[in-house]
Structure formats: C-alpha cells, structure tokens
C-alpha cells in the first residue's frame, strides 16, 4: 500500500524489545506509520509518554486499566493495538466508554506456542535440563534421570482453541490418548484426530498423566489449578502452563510439588510475572519469594513467556498489528477477529 504523507499515523510502542522493533519496522515499510519505540511498560504513570500518538501498541504485561486509559483518552489516543492474543490486561469496558478501540492479534502461529508446551513436557519428563548441566560438569551418571514413555499415557488438554488443538495433535503423534475439555467442544476436530472430550473437567483431571492448559485468563478460568483441583489430579502427573500465569494458584502449586502429588511442572507464564519476565535481573536480588521457591525444585522448568518467540510468529504478529494500525486510519478494515471493543 502507498500512503499519503499527510496521513502518517504515530504509534507509541510500549515494552519494546529489539525483536519487536525489527519485526514491526519490516512489516510497516510503506504503511506510513511513525513508530515511537519505548522500552518501559505502559501504566497510568507512563501513559504520558504516548503524547502526540494516536495509537499505542502494547504487550502482555502493560497495565491498560481505567486510570491508564483515561490518561490515553485525554491525550487523544484512539487505538490500543495489542501485539498478542490475550487481552486480560485491558479494561475493555472502560476503553469502550472512553471510545478507544482495542485490537489484538487473534491468531499468529499456534504452532509456536504448542511446540513450546511440548518442549517443556519432553524436557521435564526426560530431565534434559538436569542432564545438560550434569554432562557439562563431566557428571555422566544417570541416577535420578528416569522418565516415562509418553506413548499410551493420557494427556489432558484444557481448552481446545487454536493452540490447544495443535498441542493435542502433536501429543497424538506420540501415541498418547488425548482427553480434552472445553465448554465449546469441537467434535469434528476430535473425530478427525482421535481426541476424546471429557464430560467434565474433573474427569480430565482424574485421568490425565499430563495436563496442559490452553484457555484464556477470565474470571472463570482464574486459578483453574488450585488446591481442590490439584487434589483431583493423578499422583505423579505433569502440569504444563503456557497460557496465562493466573490460571494456576502458585501457593497451591508449591504445596502440590512439596507433597509430591505433582511430578513435574513446566511454566512459560507466572501469576506475578509482570516486571520480572522479559527483564535481565541477573545482577540483582529476586524479591518474589514464591518464584524463588519454585526455582528450587529440580522438577520445575520455567521459561520467561517465550512460547510465542519464533520467526514465523513474530512476523505474523507484526503483520497483523501493522494492518490493524493502518486500518485505524479509516481506509481499510481491521483484520478479522482483531477488534476487542
Ligand atoms: P482460543 O481463543 O483459540 O482458544 C481458547 C479456548 O479456551 C476456546 O476454545 C474456549 O472455548 C476455551 N475455554 C474458555 N474457557 C474455558 C474453560 N473454562 N475451560 C476449558 N476451556 C475453556 O485461544 P488460543 O489462541 O488457543 O490461545 C489460548 C491462550 O494462550 C491465550 O488466551 C493466551 O492467554 C495464551 N497464549 C500464550 C502465549 C505465550 O507466548 N505463552 C502466546 C499466545 C497465547
């Protein structure tokens, strides 16, 4: 597309990392977007940095609550363009009231996230993280590294949207039985892939050797994994969460690990990740005691919200975000499924 220089759109990009900048710049050649890349996150206090911008572009840990939206609205911001799928960090009702449009990236590469979930599972189960460290120390002992065959075990997929479905399919490839739960089951897909839907979440929890969470964070899904649901899980099961940290009650998770009920936990997201994940804190002190406790378990594997981080996903995220920002100029329509308000 060619643009009229008079209609340049100014976009303030919060929480920018070098890979965001590169992907957005590549995707926006000839789109008439003037980027203001900011490294800090968007909050009520930093919203003033969006002065002169008609668009703000945000990620998973920017705090787009009502006070922040009020500052943005006063400055004339018309669009909050999320460069992610989930929008739990945006007060959607307030945005609507303040006449700010909110868009997201409805789908990019579900494979990027699903493959990361499986990477966590394989690493944890076969203790690759421990083996890697041992061998580098010239410790070639195998004691304590016993895993189990995934073949013929049961995987429970909670949420069979785009990412849950791909994860289920990959695990079917290992010869696992896949049990799924979703209030809106996709029976056609289940039939094609040999996945079974459980009639209730409790059935999935009781019968799964591996549980992987793929739901958005909503008031209903908050603390899906908590003391009562951990009680229902098979002793010795593995939990994977690549969706949103608050799907899991961290205190209950630590208890489940200490009691041995959970044999392994793979997390790409953490309830209190804001201000920690994506940052290099290696020279300092970790002030989050629960995260510090989680990091002491040999059977807990944590990555810093990187499941989306593939070339394909970054390119697609940038393409959709740029298309939505361009559409806010009024000449084109938003990418289908992007508009939240
Ligand atoms: P999606 O909208 O395609 O699917 C979500 C599914 O969850 C839907 O089928 C929905 O019916 C189901 N669901 C809703 N409430 C449920 C409940 N109570 N129990 C069971 N199922 C329920 O979303 P998606 O693209 O598959 O993404 C899922 C989530 O993954 C996102 O909301 C986001 O939080 C997370 N995510 C994480 C990363 C990462 O880098 N770690 C990247 C992208 C997405």
Boltz pocket constraint, residues with backbone or C-beta under 6 A from the ligand:
constraints:
  - pocket:
      binder: B
      contacts: [[A, 85], [A, 86], [A, 106], [A, 107], [A, 110], [A, 113], [A, 158], [A, 159], [A, 160], [A, 161], [A, 162], [A, 163], [A, 164], [A, 181], [A, 182], [A, 183], [A, 184], [A, 214], [A, 215], [A, 216], [A, 217], [A, 220], [A, 221], [A, 242], [A, 243], [A, 244], [A, 268], [A, 269], [A, 305], [A, 306], [A, 307], [A, 308], [A, 309]]
      max_distance: 6.0
